[in-house]
């Protein structure tokens, strides 16, 4: 079998294992699976389905990722794959400026040291994929969302096996548009979510360019996303954060964000989304980063107490 291998160098510091520790699945394909230090999924490049494994071969201060593709790649395909992985893994983000800001706050300084090199993983190789995954996450736990997304990927996504290991790509808009609501509901989705997913897929399959949202500013992108049924402010903001890395945004209405900010800054007394949104203004363009760090730090503390 043809193979291609190359390396990518993130801007340090970068902690590969920490990045996938909090928000990843080792059982259900999202379509990515992260297990035992190996991240894998398939990417559709033209007509080819390319299985890809990513591992860390560097250190936090001298990071390096090795990408192994079980397919022959020309220069254009390699560049495409490199860009997709760089986006999903947030390899171009420079944490130094963020850390300089966090060092000014005693709580953030401690959190930064505990989670040094952490970057939130991107969800999805496209805005369409990310939008579907965020819609699934609405008003349920991430654990349940992983099961639903895994069912959707296994039923409708393309699959290829290498040495007995399955590699999945996310279902295409065309495939999801052709599915009926009952088929989608067999993936444990509610009737509403099945309808939202199918309607979004139908519009994209019919020619709507969802990727153009990546070229819009935050305000225009949120307004555009909210034109779709099932996408409100929470969903629109989370799509921009998780698929495009718009970390100047945050989702203060999210229960996890409210719990984390309340734990560290309000003696554990749960605050409203409006209060958290106003409080987060002090973090300016770093608000998305900081709330993510606080959520992860809160989750770590909660696990220690169990």
C-alpha positions in Angstrom: 0.0 0.0 0.0 1.2 3.5 -0.8 2.0 5.7 2.1 3.0 9.3 2.7 4.6 10.7 5.9 5.5 14.3 6.8 6.0 16.4 9.9 4.4 19.6 11.1 5.8 22.0 13.7 3.3 23.9 15.9 4.2 27.2 17.4 5.4 26.4 21.0 4.4 25.7 23.6 2.1 22.9 22.5 0.9 19.9 24.5 -0.5 17.3 22.1 -1.9 14.9 24.8 -3.4 17.7 26.8 -5.2 19.0 23.8 -7.1 15.8 23.3 -7.5 14.9 27.0 -10.7 16.8 27.7 -12.8 16.8 24.5 -12.3 13.7 22.5 -13.7 10.2 22.1 -11.7 7.0 22.1 -14.7 4.8 21.4 -17.1 6.6 19.1 -15.8 8.1 15.8 -16.5 11.9 15.7 -15.1 11.0 13.0 -11.7 11.3 14.7 -10.7 8.9 17.4 -8.0 9.7 19.9 -6.6 6.7 21.8 -3.2 5.9 23.4 -1.5 9.0 21.9 -2.7 8.4 18.4 -5.3 10.6 16.6 -6.9 9.2 13.5 -9.6 9.9 10.9 -10.1 9.8 7.2 -10.2 12.9 4.9 -11.9 13.0 1.5 -9.5 14.6 -1.0 -11.1 14.8 -4.4 -12.3 11.2 -5.1 -9.9 9.6 -2.6 -10.6 8.7 1.0 -7.3 9.1 2.8 -6.7 7.5 6.2 -4.5 9.6 8.5 -2.8 9.1 11.8 -1.2 11.9 13.8 1.2 11.4 16.7 3.5 13.7 18.7 7.2 13.2 18.2 8.4 16.3 19.9 8.1 18.0 23.3 6.0 20.9 24.7 8.7 23.4 24.0 9.9 21.8 20.8 6.7 20.4 19.4 6.6 18.3 16.3 3.8 16.2 14.9 4.2 13.2 12.5 1.4 12.7 10.0 1.1 9.3 8.4 -1.3 8.9 5.5 -2.1 5.5 4.0 -2.2 6.9 0.5 0.1 8.4 -2.0 -0.1 12.2 -2.0 1.0 14.7 -4.6 2.2 18.2 -3.5 -1.3 19.7 -3.7 -2.9 17.0 -1.7 -0.2 17.1 0.9 -0.7 20.9 1.3 -4.4 20.4 1.6 -3.9 17.8 4.4 -1.3 19.9 6.2 -3.7 22.9 6.2 -6.6 20.9 7.5 -4.6 19.4 10.3 -3.0 22.7 11.2 -6.5 24.2 11.5 -8.0 21.3 13.5 -5.0 21.2 15.9 -4.7 25.0 16.1 -1.0 24.7 15.2 -0.6 28.3 14.2 -1.9 29.9 17.4 0.7 31.6 19.5 0.1 31.1 23.2 2.9 33.4 24.3 0.7 36.5 24.1 -2.2 34.8 25.8 0.1 33.7 28.6 1.5 37.2 29.1 -2.1 38.4 29.6 -2.9 35.5 32.0 0.2 36.2 34.1 -1.4 39.4 35.3 -4.2 37.6 37.2 -3.3 35.3 40.1 -6.0 32.7 39.3 -5.3 32.7 35.6 -1.5 32.4 36.3 -2.1 29.3 38.3 -4.5 27.8 35.7 -2.0 28.6 32.9 0.8 26.8 34.7 -1.4 23.7 35.3 -2.5 23.6 31.7 0.6 24.8 30.0 0.6 24.2 26.3 -3.2 23.5 26.1 -5.1 24.4 22.9 -8.8 23.6 22.3 -9.2 21.1 19.4 -11.1 22.2 16.4 -14.2 20.1 15.6 -14.6 19.4 12.0 -12.7 19.6 8.7 -15.4 22.0 7.4 -17.9 24.5 8.7 -20.6 22.1 7.7 -19.2 19.3 9.8 -18.6 21.6 12.7 -22.1 23.0 12.5 -23.7 19.5 12.5 -21.6 18.5 15.5 -22.5 21.6 17.5 -26.2 21.1 16.7 -26.0 17.6 18.1 -24.4 19.0 21.3 -27.4 21.3 22.1 -28.8 20.9 25.6 -27.2 17.5 26.2 -24.0 16.2 27.8 -20.9 15.8 25.6 -20.8 12.1 26.4 -24.3 11.7 25.0 -23.4 13.9 22.0 -20.4 11.7 21.3 -22.6 8.7 21.1 -25.1 10.4 18.7 -22.3 11.8 16.5 -20.6 8.4 16.5 -23.8 6.8 15.3 -24.2 9.4 12.6 -20.6 8.9 11.4 -20.8 5.1 11.4 -24.1 5.0 9.5 -23.6 7.8 7.0 -19.8 8.5 6.8 -17.4 6.9 4.4 -15.1 4.3 6.0 -11.8 2.6 5.2 -10.0 -0.1 7.2 -6.2 -0.3 7.6 -4.7 -3.2 9.5 -8.2 -3.8 11.1 -8.6 -0.2 12.3 -11.5 1.8 10.9 -11.0 5.3 9.7 -14.1 7.4 9.1 -14.8 10.6 7.3 -17.8 12.8 8.3 -21.0 12.3 6.2 -21.2 14.6 3.2 -24.0 17.1 2.8 -25.4 15.1 -0.1 -25.6 11.9 1.9 -27.3 13.6 4.9 -29.7 15.5 2.5 -30.7 12.2 1.0 -31.4 10.6 4.4 -34.9 10.8 5.8 -35.7 12.0 9.3 -36.5 8.4 10.5 -33.1 7.2 9.3 -31.4 10.2 11.2 -33.4 9.4 14.3 -32.0 5.9 14.3 -28.8 7.7 15.3 -30.5 8.5 18.6 -31.3 12.1 17.5 -34.4 13.9 18.5 -37.0 14.7 15.9 -36.0 18.4 16.0 -32.3 17.8 15.6 -32.9 15.3 12.8 -34.9 18.0 11.0 -32.3 20.7 11.6 -29.5 18.5 10.3 -31.4 17.5 7.2 -32.5 21.0 6.4 -28.9 22.3 6.7 -27.6 19.5 4.6 -30.3 20.1 1.9 -29.3 23.7 1.6 -25.6 23.0 1.4 -26.2 20.1 -1.1 -28.3 22.5 -3.1 -25.4 24.9 -3.5 -25.4 27.1 -0.5 -21.7 27.9 0.3 -21.5 27.5 4.1 -17.7 27.9 3.9 -18.1 31.6 3.0 -18.9 32.3 6.7 -15.2 31.8 7.4 -14.6 35.1 5.5 -17.1 37.1 7.5 -16.6 39.1 10.7 -18.1 37.6 13.8 -21.2 39.7 13.8 -22.1 39.0 10.2 -21.2 35.3 10.5 -23.5 34.9 13.6 -26.3 36.6 11.8 -25.9 34.4 8.7 -25.8 31.2 10.8 -28.9 32.2 12.7 -30.8 32.2 9.5 -30.8 28.4 9.7 -33.4 26.6 11.7 -32.0 25.2 14.9 -29.1 27.7 15.1 -29.4 30.3 17.8 -26.8 32.6 19.4 -25.3 29.8 21.6 -24.9 27.4 18.6 -23.7 30.2 16.2 -21.0 31.4 18.6 -19.8 27.8 19.4 -19.6 27.0 15.6 -17.3 30.0 15.1 -15.2 29.1 18.1 -14.8 25.4 17.5 -14.5 25.4 13.7 -12.9 28.7 12.9 -10.9 29.3 16.1 -12.6 32.7 16.8 -11.3 32.7 20.4 -12.3 36.4 20.9 -15.8 35.0 21.3 -17.2 32.9 24.2 -20.4 31.1 25.0 -21.3 32.5 28.5 -24.7 30.9 28.5 -23.1 27.4 28.3 -23.5 25.7 31.7 -19.9 24.5 31.7 -18.7 28.1 31.2 -21.0 29.4 33.9 -19.9 26.7 36.4 -16.2 27.3 35.7 -16.2 31.1 36.0 -18.5 30.9 39.0 -16.2 28.4 40.7 -13.0 30.5 40.2 -14.4 34.0 40.6 -17.7 33.9 42.5 -17.0 31.4 45.3 -18.9 28.7 43.5 -22.2 30.5 43.4 -23.6 29.8 40.0 -23.9 33.0 37.9 -26.2 33.7 35.0 -25.0 33.8 31.4 -25.5 37.6 31.3 -23.3 38.0 34.4 -20.6 35.7 32.9 -20.7 37.6 29.6 -20.2 40.9 31.3 -17.5 39.6 33.6 -15.6 38.1 30.6 -15.4 41.5 28.9 -12.3 42.2 31.1 -10.5 39.4 29.1 -11.2 41.2 25.8 -9.9 39.2 22.8 -8.7 36.4 25.0 -12.1 35.7 26.5 -12.7 32.5 24.5 -9.2 31.1 25.4 -9.6 32.0 29.1 -13.0 30.5 29.5 -11.8 27.3 27.8 -8.9 27.1 30.2 -11.2 27.7 33.2 -13.6 25.0 32.1 -10.7 22.5 31.7 -9.2 23.5 35.1 -12.6 23.1 36.7 -13.1 19.7 35.2 -9.7 18.6 36.5 -10.6 19.8 40.0 -13.9 18.1 39.8 -12.3 14.8 38.8 -9.9 15.0 41.7 -12.8 15.3 44.2 -14.5 12.2 42.9 
